[in-house]
Amino acid sequence: MKIVVDLNRCQGYAQCAFLAPRVFELHGEEALLYTPQAPEDQRDRVRRAVAACPVQAILVEEEDRSDVR
């Protein structure tokens, strides 16, 4: 799962940091730091964080597993 956050759109509500703290971290009062590649065990938490973002600043790209054997 690839994560991209539109930092121009992000308003620092930090819902993502509460829901997926191993992936998203609020640094200071407004600066968001995040891991662009979500670990397998954090993917459900990231999906919840995406849904909870009030300004829809988080985009995720699910990996295509059709080629995995």
Helices and strands as residue ranges (DSSP letters): E 2-5, H 15-19, E 24-27, E 31-34, G 40-42, H 43-52, E 58-61
